[in-house]
Structures are given as structure tokens and as C-alpha cells.
Amino acid sequence: MAVRLRCGNAYVKRPPPPEDAFARPCPLPSFVADPARTGPGSPVAAAETIQTASTSSSQSAGAPQRYAHALLGIADDLRATEPGAVDRIANDLETLFTLWRDDAPFRDFIADPRLDAAKQRAGAFAILERVGIGAEVKNLVGVMITNRRLSALPAVAQAFGALLAERRGQQTAEVVTAHPLTDTQRAQIVARLTEAGYSGVRLSESVDASILGGLIVRIGSRLYDNSIKSKLQRLQYAMKGAA
């Protein structure tokens, strides 16, 4: 049937539209189908891969491990065109972890729940640009901000390092201290563990002020607890036994 359009006080007849006029799909924006922008290894594809992994229904691993697995998968995909991609991304994460470990304002920034996503993104990206972080880790940070998980960034860096160490046959020692380690202390811990028979040791560090002092080291199935907190607890138990 014809369509009647009113113009002023008169009606004008127009021919009816083709039957399939409303069934035709609208053309997609050109960049959606552009493999240069959405193909494997591109920033868009990388962010989508991380986002998909982060929202996975799998409960076998925590969020940091899922992010780390997704990022390692992206790094592996890049190796076809960039053989050193895995090491480059690992170095970027190590740079961020070192910044978090040594810079108290940066630690406060990523842990601040009062910042909205826009402010957190602007601040984080400015820092990433300043220290020369690549697109893959930048995309990771962007996805974590969107998901309100930026505070887990240090754990993601450690999980990525642990995955890489396992792949390379290295052993990861989880070290907990009351204060951040110095380079000298790190070298001493690695040397002692090497003397104990562990090879290719890599340290995964965390700070827990509640242990008061000393350190706790877990490597493989072994746990070495030399914290002041544990020593005080053992002393307390001994005194109770003596009484």
C-alpha cells in the first residue's frame, strides 16, 4: 500500500518502500572488518582476549591467574612475528611490579577504591607512558580498570612470572617479608636456596607487616618460616608448657 505523508494541510502519496527495506542489515563500520586492527596480536584483539578470559566462568583459578594466562596466550601469539614478545611483556610486567614495590604513592593509587574508572585510567595510562610500557600490558591495565580489579595488578605480574618460570623449568620461591627486600637480600635468599639444592630460583615477593620481621619462604612443598611472629608464638607455647 502507498504511504501518505502530511505536508501542511495536504497529504502527498509516496510509493511504498521495498519489502526488504527494513530487513537489510546496516553496513558495519569499516574498522570492524579490518584485520589490521582486529586480527590476532592487535591491541583490540588483545584487549578482547583478556576481557574474555577475565569473565570466564572457570573457577579453577583466581582472577590474577586468569589474567596472567590470557596475557601469556597473547604473548605466544605474537611470537610468530616477534620472537622476543614473551620476554618483552614479562619485562613490562616486572617494571610495573618493581614500581609498585618501591613507590608508595603508586601502591596507594592502584589500591584507592575512591577513584572512578576515568580518573584511574587517565592516571594509570600516564604512568605507563612515562615508564615505556607496551600496548599489551596497557590493554591489560585498561581491562582491569574496567573490571575494577586494578589492585590485583601486582598479583597478575607475579602469576605471569610464575607461569613463565614453570615453562622454563625454573623454581619459584614465594617470599613474604614485613618490609620490601633490598637487592642484597634478594641475592642472599637466592644464594641460600641454591646451596640447599634448588636451581634456577625465581623470587615471588609479597609484603605482610603482620609477620613483624624476618621472612617466610615457600618453595615447592617446603615452607621455611623464620618470621618474628612465628618465633614469638613458639616462645609463647614453650612458656605455657613450662608453666
C-alpha positions in Angstrom: 0.0 0.0 0.0 1.1 3.6 -0.6 2.4 5.7 2.3 0.6 9.0 2.9 2.8 11.9 4.3 1.2 15.0 5.5 2.7 18.3 4.3 0.9 21.3 5.8 -2.8 20.6 5.3 -2.3 18.3 2.3 -1.4 14.7 2.0 1.2 13.5 -0.5 1.2 9.9 -1.7 4.6 8.2 -1.8 5.3 4.8 -3.3 5.7 2.1 -0.6 9.3 1.1 0.4 10.7 -2.2 -0.9 9.6 -5.2 1.1 13.1 -5.9 2.3 14.0 -2.3 3.1 13.8 -2.9 6.9 15.4 -6.3 6.7 18.6 -5.2 5.1 21.5 -5.1 7.6 23.2 -1.8 8.1 26.8 -1.9 7.0 29.4 -2.3 9.8 32.0 0.4 10.4 35.0 -0.2 8.2 37.4 -0.9 11.1 35.3 -3.8 12.4 36.3 -6.0 9.4 39.8 -4.6 9.1 42.2 -7.4 10.1 45.0 -4.9 10.6 43.1 -3.5 13.5 41.2 -6.5 14.8 43.3 -9.5 13.8 45.4 -11.7 16.2 48.0 -9.7 18.1 46.3 -6.3 17.5 45.5 -4.1 20.5 41.8 -4.5 20.0 42.0 -8.3 19.8 44.4 -8.4 22.8 42.0 -6.4 24.9 39.1 -8.7 23.9 41.1 -11.8 24.7 42.0 -10.5 28.2 38.4 -9.4 28.7 37.0 -12.8 27.7 39.4 -14.6 30.0 38.7 -12.3 32.9 35.0 -13.0 32.7 35.4 -16.8 32.2 33.1 -18.9 34.2 36.0 -21.2 35.2 36.6 -21.2 38.9 39.7 -23.3 38.9 42.0 -20.3 39.2 41.7 -16.9 40.7 41.4 -13.7 38.7 45.1 -12.9 38.7 45.9 -16.3 37.3 43.2 -15.9 34.6 44.6 -12.5 33.6 48.1 -14.0 33.5 47.1 -16.9 31.4 45.3 -14.6 28.9 48.3 -12.3 28.6 50.7 -15.2 28.2 48.5 -16.5 25.4 48.7 -13.2 23.6 52.5 -13.1 24.0 52.6 -16.6 22.5 50.5 -15.5 19.5 52.9 -12.6 18.9 56.0 -14.8 18.8 55.3 -15.7 15.1 56.1 -12.1 14.1 58.1 -11.0 17.2 60.2 -13.8 18.7 61.1 -11.8 21.8 57.5 -10.8 22.6 57.2 -13.0 25.7 60.4 -11.6 27.3 59.3 -8.0 26.4 55.9 -8.4 28.0 57.5 -10.1 31.0 59.9 -7.2 31.4 56.9 -4.7 31.2 55.2 -6.6 34.0 58.4 -6.7 36.0 58.8 -3.0 35.6 55.3 -2.4 36.9 55.8 -4.7 39.8 59.0 -3.0 40.7 57.3 0.3 40.6 54.5 -1.0 42.8 57.0 -2.5 45.3 59.3 0.6 45.5 56.8 3.5 45.1 54.4 4.0 47.9 52.3 6.7 46.0 51.8 4.2 43.1 50.7 1.5 45.6 48.2 3.9 47.1 47.0 4.9 43.7 46.1 1.4 42.4 44.6 0.4 45.7 42.4 3.5 46.1 38.7 2.4 45.7 37.5 6.1 45.7 38.8 6.8 42.2 36.3 6.3 39.4 37.4 4.4 36.2 38.0 7.6 34.2 40.4 9.1 36.7 42.1 5.7 37.3 42.5 5.2 33.6 44.0 8.6 33.0 46.4 8.3 35.9 47.5 4.8 35.1 48.0 5.4 31.4 50.1 8.5 32.1 52.3 6.3 34.3 52.5 3.6 31.7 53.6 6.1 29.0 56.2 7.5 31.3 57.9 4.2 32.0 57.5 2.9 28.4 55.0 0.1 28.9 53.9 -1.7 25.7 50.4 -2.0 24.2 49.7 -5.5 25.5 50.2 -4.6 29.2 48.5 -1.3 28.7 45.4 -3.2 27.4 45.6 -5.5 30.4 45.6 -2.5 32.8 42.6 -1.0 30.9 40.6 -4.1 31.2 41.4 -4.4 34.9 40.3 -0.9 35.4 37.0 -1.6 33.6 36.5 -4.6 35.8 37.5 -2.7 39.0 40.4 -5.1 39.6 43.5 -2.8 39.2 44.5 -3.5 42.8 45.3 -7.1 41.7 47.9 -5.9 39.2 50.9 -7.0 41.4 49.4 -10.5 41.8 48.9 -10.7 38.0 52.6 -9.8 37.5 53.6 -12.5 39.9 51.3 -15.1 38.4 52.7 -14.3 34.9 56.2 -14.7 36.2 55.4 -18.0 37.9 53.8 -19.4 34.6 56.9 -18.3 32.7 59.2 -19.8 35.3 57.3 -23.1 35.2 57.5 -23.2 31.4 61.3 -22.6 31.5 62.0 -25.2 34.2 62.7 -22.6 36.9 61.6 -22.9 40.5 59.6 -20.1 42.1 60.1 -19.2 45.8 57.3 -17.3 47.4 58.9 -14.9 49.9 56.9 -13.0 52.5 58.6 -10.2 54.4 57.4 -7.4 56.7 59.2 -4.8 54.6 60.3 -4.8 50.9 63.5 -6.7 50.2 66.7 -5.0 49.1 68.7 -6.2 46.1 71.3 -7.6 48.5 68.7 -9.5 50.5 67.3 -11.0 47.3 70.7 -12.2 46.2 71.3 -13.7 49.6 68.0 -15.6 49.5 68.6 -17.0 46.0 72.2 -18.0 47.1 70.9 -19.8 50.2 68.2 -21.7 48.2 70.8 -22.6 45.5 73.0 -24.0 48.3 70.0 -26.0 49.5 69.8 -27.7 46.1 67.3 -25.6 44.3 68.2 -24.4 40.8 67.1 -21.6 38.6 65.3 -19.9 41.6 63.0 -17.0 40.9 61.6 -15.0 43.8 57.9 -14.0 44.1 57.7 -11.3 46.7 55.0 -10.0 48.9 54.9 -7.8 52.0 52.9 -8.6 55.1 53.5 -6.3 58.0 51.8 -8.7 60.4 54.7 -11.1 60.5 56.6 -8.2 62.3 60.0 -9.2 60.8 62.1 -12.0 59.4 60.7 -13.9 56.4 58.7 -16.8 55.2 59.8 -18.8 52.2 57.7 -21.4 50.4 59.3 -23.3 47.5 57.7 -26.5 46.2 56.3 -28.4 49.1 58.7 -26.9 51.6 57.9 -24.0 54.0 60.6 -22.1 55.8 59.1 -19.8 58.5 61.7 -17.6 60.1 59.3 -14.7 60.9 59.4 -12.9 64.2 55.6 -13.6 64.6 56.2 -17.4 64.5 59.2 -17.1 66.8 57.0 -15.3 69.4 54.3 -17.8 69.0 56.7 -20.7 69.6 58.1 -18.9 72.6 54.6 -18.3 74.0 53.8 -22.1 73.6 57.1 -23.0 75.3 56.3 -20.7 78.2 52.8 -22.2 78.6 54.3 -25.7 78.5 56.9 -24.8 81.2 54.1 -23.3 83.4 
